[in-house]
């Protein structure tokens, strides 16, 4: 079965990379006793470094199941229970005197009453902040990170609200109960036993090596992602490769078959049990388990669990396990569509590669895939001095506005690494791009002022957005979601 699936993937990946405008894509597919990989394109366009399945990249929310596994190990050891109130297993007063009643399981299923707090980005050179100190500080501030804290950090627990910060709090529970840094704990008890030798956590004490450059994409024009780190590292701080994460999924496949691995079969079943319905970007009903995203159990043998992941502004991942088919697949692509803000699995190279692997394992891979020559296609408008400035405004809005990063970006290195996948750099204006970034930074993180700036770009920018793949003729700023009235 894997022979056919991998042959089809190796044929389709170059074209999939080209038509989605993704510089590099890597995929790993595993059964409980076999692991295969494929890759295409470049991990770094300027250096012409090939993308491989062993290329290490920031894995964003794929960190969350790692935190879930570390927590379930403590449950199995008797140190905590799923329904233990978190304030009983954190330092006294860490979440403040008015913290709502939240259990560990509620944190793990995004029902802990926290708003998004998507990344809490900082410059890579910022001092390291221990997770418990970070959790205490964020509660003292009492506001979410986005747009300088337009939303409160907390709301009433119970409803589903995706939050990297909430998983960060769960990581604080792991660190406090284990009596050692989160990074050391998961390296010894999760990564090492599964052979994830290239995987690490960026907690600010040691910068993990990254073999891939992420790219902010505007059509076929790609700029290197700004260098960012997160204080919420139990939620989004892992660096791994497609092959390494597939080794973790392969271990969990064996656990699902009754073999004890990182946790026992009952613990894995608890992680993969639906606890609350969540938005369904994959086209089927979707649920949250304990740090896992779950498809509708009514799919029967086609049911899967896993996680979608991203790291701003340059990487998207998709990971799924089909336990009834003894199959797992994970893929990474180093593109972030800035004109769309979100790269749904049905439009991203990693999402399609993983989805197709699952389909082909079930129904058989196509015997022939015609016209799969993989040549780069023109996927958007050529840059001009004016659109170079529009690109800069979007990058500044996302980084200095949405993420509220105050530090200036290394604009010279970003513009030096810019490349056109179509091979035509004519019209690109690095100075205009830098002016756009600074325009946004001058008014950030104020969402109202950023909205005014976006509207002032006018209809030409709106049409350009559509050419770059936007879903509507608006300058794509997520102000309405992250800076509106509390949800």
Steps between C-alpha positions, in 0.01 A plus 500: 500500500777748591682428174201622300424796727860622502538456125192716448621761751844521342334563165251759620710694756696716252182614329321542834786721616488701179126564478476600868813714472673317783881515485545159666278214617593189698273210595543185708256209495511217752334178600567345839813331363613700196579867430551656157573857393493729198588865442530762229620856456714716722537552871681826419448672166802731522741223599329242273492257793278202411202422721514150648287305744780543755505882463429658839248784520286670768196278544259735676198320641637151442655575839158472665467118478852473644381698802193278518715186503727641771193584707343153454827344614457688827138383520617141463760557771226612740625857531178656366162406356323629193240676712742644755450879532810656350545739790569198721794397282652842435690726741260677736342808347667455161179572308395780733231524768203507264589205275200301379457132590694317229613138491803364322281324245324828424833662421597210275173523304503882465216548746708680761348844441801653322491710187740425221837651604624340181878519529622770741782570257831651601829562328732196510751695709244581774585355842365155576189495717416186699151380423368545855629858506337560165165358613506716813591813305227451241238459774623813672462693174157345451477573128561288192806578291334583169496869402651602830231334711166602353333188641508377858720198561221298658129435475264251664641147462312230313452622143753405232757774439827397337790631706872438482521679832266244661730218390785708638329492838472122467874493426548695822314222682736245343806702601379562855400139571809357334731733691715567194487725191238407244767482228706240684194297593360457150843440349564208733149355522353572156767573240776259602281185536357547151832572327425867435867592503458825304208637707531763771309771686587867460459631854748782444792328673641347184397595149404182310661450161262559212578364159212679329415860426134587530349726236235768503337453162324750275409298195831359377704768679655365821673691780677327790294494818595736782705328771266442795496293816216428742470497876206260467733216403294209643237601244704600196874472574614173342748464213475171313503339156232313309689176551557558872136581571396197298708291741285634783179422311632153417556434871143610570368270227655210691348626823160510335545131416547417867876539544621721777719784376530856624165443672267204529213426260240633746680835526523533123130414474425779750701747290310398185151504654279792383443751779362807324405591144731746328496694172537263206750629244543154346148468364382244756379546856796549728557460872766575755648220706781547749749707293383316187268602217253228403291430194138393542490149654209422266758470220565147623815351346578839344512670841824675582659706771797734485577870487545788258787732586654828392775737605495866392549597239644214299414141591194276479475136609238229484516177703237225508466146629242258362506240780263258326727495196832480683611816325653835594616788284662835572610775261658845520516787253692824542237741367250730673248668272497854634205605285280229653642498857394136539619207287217244517595136456303485177718775346842439652764261374541322838124461548447358152799266523376350827137482386595327176727254681206398715267468203744302290575262785128422515400489134829443320733756349435618144669274248591804291528870576519683167653844445693500828816668372531727806623809314444821696183681404431869525275516804445870550579855388854619447612749767512871437634777722146566623415135571839464669379763745168316544693185586690695762179637652363147540822367651512794742132463590536130575822527696482835678119512511353153546798358691586836659874445448659838581849429366586607144535218250834424327370642175830477313525125550132448421521686170833339409341156522193588291449284193244452224400140440432603141857619466424864412606756764418802283302765682595398855586806710663417836497864612125527437445177693696641794293820490181294518623306802590822678163656410325218683747496788445873554134447590514144641364331697190725487249298291290805411801688362616190313152463352512859377841435344366191325201682356721782377681256271193515276340286229825424318627323812167317529531366147861407564385307808262299285777428251711371790228256604298694756148374561356853485595843371615625837845567635532184702540616858352275770396800712134400508577164660777587743399850605121490502262461792568191712377182334 
